[in-house]
Amino acid sequence: MNLKYAFAFIAFLFLTACSKNENDLVVVKDQKIQAGVAITFDDNYVDEWYDAAQVLEKYNWKATFFVSQFNTLSSKELNKLKILKDRGNEIGGHGWIHLKASPFEKNNGKANYLETEIFPMINSMNQKSFEIHSFAYPYGSRDSLTDTILLNEFNIIRGTTYGNEPPHLQRCYFDNQSRVLFGLGIDNNYAQYSIPYFLSLLEYAKANNKVVVFYAHKPVLKSKSKSKYETEYKTLIAICKYIQDNDMKFYTVSDLYLKERNKK
């Protein structure tokens, strides 16, 4: 083959390969996701989580349970956590001590934060066969630096958002790209607590092909007045029923991680 034409042929192959890779990236970026909800729970209310899961099982639901102070769990609680995992739920991390990440890191540095709050949690959970890929900030305390630190340790992380803005102004939607999520609290004591409001967010998500991210703490049948960090069953049932009735989808937090979705 003439040397001139050989170089031209090689150049053509190179450009074709580059073009294919670019197209692949576009497909990933524009990948559609079915409208739905990612329900998450924080802290270590394992018994209450397990009981709620039995009630919500008929909706074919799944959720993400972010566990804090893992070393305090009993063998019975660990067994229930494993059952939840085996049923398709995700177990994530919520801190070894449950520290406010942003002020602790600013006062003590990156290395101390990781050694105090993150690495002991990861190691302890791994030893009990809970390999974790996601993390939720205690108290929602975060900043861009802590995000950068934690995204080196986890695939996806969750902060918090508040308020009862109109659905199109809310921040509690997965944007199909970011590895930092913002969940809206659905506990009874939050100012934005309203089942009709939560359903309006799901309605907006369905109309605009989005995923709502909610977070709760302790599921209870009936919340006591002024009790903090409790979510009544009726709230969870209303959300799950809406998802089921409207052909929407339940997600774990790691389901929303782009690379995981590309494997499916």
SULGIHU-V270233 format. One record per run of one state. SS is the DSSP state (helix for helix, strand for strand, loop for the rest). FROM is the first residue (numbers start at 1). TO is the last residue. If there is no record, write none. Layout:
ss=[SS;SS]
from=[FROM;FROM]
to=[TO;TO]
This chain:
ss=[loop;helix;loop;strand;loop;helix;loop;strand;loop;helix;loop;helix;loop;strand;loop;helix;loop;helix;loop;strand;loop;helix;loop;helix;loop;strand;loop;helix;loop;strand;loop;strand;loop;helix;loop;strand;loop;strand;loop;strand;helix;loop;strand;loop;helix;loop;helix;loop]
from=[1;3;30;36;44;46;60;63;68;70;73;75;87;90;94;101;109;110;128;134;137;138;141;144;151;156;162;167;170;173;175;180;186;195;209;211;217;218;221;230;233;246;249;251;254;257;258;264]
to=[2;29;35;43;45;59;62;67;69;72;74;86;89;93;100;108;109;127;133;136;137;140;143;150;155;161;166;169;172;174;179;185;194;208;210;216;217;220;229;232;245;248;250;253;256;257;263;264]
